[in-house]
Amino acid sequence: MKYTPLSIPDVVLMEPQVFGDHRGFFLETFRQDDFEAHVGNYRFVQDNHSKSTKGILRGLHYQIKQPQGKLVRVTSGTVFDVAVDIRRSSPWFGKWVGKILSAEDKSMIWVPPGFAHGFYVMSDDAEFSYKCTDYYAPQHERSILWDDSDIGIKWPLDNEPVLSVKDEQAASLASAEVFK
């Protein structure tokens, strides 16, 4: 596995070594000792899997208590994945990093606790899976507007994205609960 810190160094691109031939392929998607050596000592407690169609934008989501670190990957299709640093004490507070993830390239992104996370589906449909460092706690879930001008994410939109009601009503970064 190749680990590459992105422009916010706490967010890490992980590129697995893929072994393939005419029969198919094999890759390791996670190895605890390797992850700890390159990213940190985190324990995963929950795996999630979602499917969305083209134009769906999910996010920017986080939990203000029981914050979740997420190891995200696309198992079918292509998405533009985004992490926003919402740790007020961080030098990268309010900054974002985005990367295209696809089933074809098999890359993953580590989004640490203290970040808001979202993705936009670029292919006809996409399946997205992620490991979480804490359990889903709906009472602590929060959302920041996907198009907040203070953050300025450059989404690769084809058309106006399809949002949930929750995401349409999300808070601006200026009014959102954030981490210290």
C-alpha positions as CSV (number, residue, x, y, z in Angstrom):
1,M,0.0,0.0,0.0
2,K,1.3,3.4,-0.9
3,Y,0.3,6.2,1.5
4,T,0.4,9.8,0.3
5,P,-0.6,12.8,2.5
6,L,-2.7,15.2,0.6
7,S,-2.6,19.1,0.7
8,I,-4.1,18.8,4.2
9,P,-1.5,16.2,5.5
10,D,-3.9,14.5,7.9
11,V,-6.0,13.3,4.9
12,V,-4.1,10.4,3.3
13,L,-4.5,8.9,-0.1
14,M,-4.0,5.1,0.0
15,E,-3.2,3.3,-3.2
16,P,-3.1,-0.5,-2.9
17,Q,-0.9,-2.8,-4.8
18,V,-3.1,-4.8,-7.2
19,F,-2.1,-8.2,-8.4
20,G,-4.0,-9.2,-11.6
21,D,-4.0,-11.4,-14.6
22,H,-6.5,-12.9,-17.0
23,R,-8.4,-14.5,-14.1
24,G,-9.1,-11.2,-12.2
25,F,-7.3,-9.4,-9.4
26,F,-6.4,-9.4,-5.7
27,L,-5.5,-6.6,-3.4
28,E,-5.3,-5.9,0.4
29,T,-7.8,-3.1,1.3
30,F,-6.7,-2.8,4.9
31,R,-3.9,-4.0,7.1
32,Q,-3.9,-2.7,10.7
33,D,-0.1,-2.7,11.3
34,D,0.6,-0.9,8.0
35,F,-2.2,1.6,8.6
36,E,-0.9,2.4,12.1
37,A,2.7,2.9,10.8
38,H,1.6,5.4,8.1
39,V,-1.6,7.0,9.5
40,G,-2.0,6.4,13.2
41,N,-3.5,4.1,15.8
42,Y,-7.2,4.0,15.1
43,R,-9.7,1.2,15.7
44,F,-12.5,0.6,13.3
45,V,-15.9,-0.3,14.8
46,Q,-18.4,0.0,11.9
47,D,-18.4,-0.6,8.1
48,N,-21.0,1.2,5.9
49,H,-21.9,0.7,2.2
50,S,-24.1,3.0,0.1
51,K,-25.2,3.2,-3.5
52,S,-26.1,6.4,-5.3
53,T,-26.9,7.4,-8.8
54,K,-25.2,10.1,-11.0
55,G,-25.6,13.6,-9.7
56,I,-26.2,12.7,-6.1
57,L,-24.2,14.8,-3.6
58,R,-23.9,13.6,0.0
59,G,-22.5,15.8,2.6
60,L,-20.8,17.5,4.1
61,H,-21.4,15.3,7.1
62,Y,-19.8,14.8,10.5
63,Q,-20.6,14.0,14.1
64,I,-19.9,16.7,16.7
65,K,-19.7,14.1,19.5
66,Q,-18.4,10.6,18.8
67,P,-16.5,12.0,15.7
68,Q,-15.8,9.4,13.1
69,G,-12.6,8.8,11.2
70,K,-13.5,7.2,7.8
71,L,-11.5,5.0,5.5
72,V,-13.4,5.5,2.2
73,R,-13.4,3.6,-1.0
74,V,-15.5,3.2,-4.2
75,T,-16.3,-0.4,-5.1
76,S,-18.4,0.5,-8.2
77,G,-18.3,3.6,-10.3
78,T,-16.6,7.0,-9.7
79,V,-17.0,9.7,-7.1
80,F,-15.4,13.0,-6.2
81,D,-14.6,12.7,-2.5
82,V,-14.1,15.7,-0.2
83,A,-12.8,16.3,3.3
84,V,-13.1,19.6,5.0
85,D,-11.0,20.4,8.1
86,I,-13.4,21.7,10.8
87,R,-10.9,21.7,13.7
88,R,-10.8,25.4,14.7
89,S,-7.3,24.9,16.2
90,S,-5.9,23.5,12.9
91,P,-3.9,25.6,10.5
92,W,-6.1,24.1,7.8
93,F,-9.4,25.0,9.4
94,G,-12.1,25.6,6.7
95,K,-9.8,24.2,4.0
96,W,-10.8,21.3,1.8
97,V,-9.2,18.5,-0.2
98,G,-10.9,16.5,-2.9
99,K,-9.9,13.5,-4.9
100,I,-11.6,11.3,-7.6
101,L,-12.0,7.8,-6.3
102,S,-13.1,5.0,-8.6
103,A,-13.6,1.2,-8.6
104,E,-11.1,1.1,-11.5
105,D,-8.1,2.7,-9.6
106,K,-9.1,1.2,-6.2
107,S,-7.6,4.1,-4.2
108,M,-8.9,4.9,-0.8
109,I,-8.9,8.1,1.3
110,W,-8.4,8.3,5.1
111,V,-10.6,11.1,6.5
112,P,-9.7,11.6,10.2
113,P,-12.0,12.6,13.0
114,G,-12.5,16.4,13.0
115,F,-13.4,16.6,9.3
116,A,-16.7,17.0,7.5
117,H,-17.0,14.6,4.6
118,G,-18.9,14.4,1.4
119,F,-18.9,13.0,-2.1
120,Y,-20.5,13.6,-5.5
121,V,-21.3,10.7,-7.9
122,M,-19.8,11.2,-11.3
123,S,-20.7,7.9,-12.9
124,D,-24.1,6.5,-13.8
125,D,-24.1,5.0,-10.3
126,A,-21.6,4.3,-7.6
127,E,-21.2,2.1,-4.6
128,F,-19.2,3.6,-1.7
129,S,-18.0,1.8,1.3
130,Y,-16.2,3.1,4.4
131,K,-14.8,1.9,7.7
132,C,-15.6,4.2,10.7
133,T,-13.7,4.7,14.0
134,D,-16.9,5.3,16.0
135,Y,-20.5,4.3,15.8
136,Y,-23.2,6.2,13.9
137,A,-24.9,8.6,16.4
138,P,-27.7,10.4,14.7
139,Q,-28.2,12.7,17.7
140,H,-24.7,14.1,17.1
141,E,-24.8,14.2,13.3
142,R,-24.3,17.6,11.7
143,S,-24.1,18.9,8.1
144,I,-22.3,21.9,6.5
145,L,-23.5,23.3,3.2
146,W,-21.9,21.7,0.2
147,D,-21.6,25.0,-1.6
148,D,-20.5,27.2,1.3
149,S,-18.6,30.1,-0.3
150,D,-16.3,30.3,2.8
151,I,-15.0,26.8,2.0
152,G,-15.2,27.1,-1.9
153,I,-15.1,23.5,-2.9
154,K,-14.7,23.1,-6.7
155,W,-17.1,20.2,-7.3
156,P,-17.0,18.7,-10.8
157,L,-20.7,19.1,-11.4
158,D,-22.5,18.2,-14.6
159,N,-25.8,19.8,-13.4
160,E,-27.3,21.0,-10.2
161,P,-26.6,18.1,-7.7
162,V,-29.4,16.1,-6.1
163,L,-29.4,16.6,-2.3
164,S,-31.3,15.2,0.7
165,V,-33.5,17.6,2.6
166,K,-30.9,17.4,5.5
167,D,-28.2,18.6,3.1
168,E,-30.3,21.3,1.6
169,Q,-30.9,22.7,5.1
170,A,-27.3,22.3,6.3
171,A,-25.5,25.1,8.2
172,S,-22.8,27.4,6.9
173,L,-19.3,26.9,8.2
174,A,-19.6,30.2,10.0
175,S,-22.7,29.0,12.0
176,A,-21.9,25.3,12.3
177,E,-20.7,23.6,15.5
178,V,-17.1,22.7,14.9
179,F,-14.3,21.0,16.8
180,K,-11.9,23.0,19.1
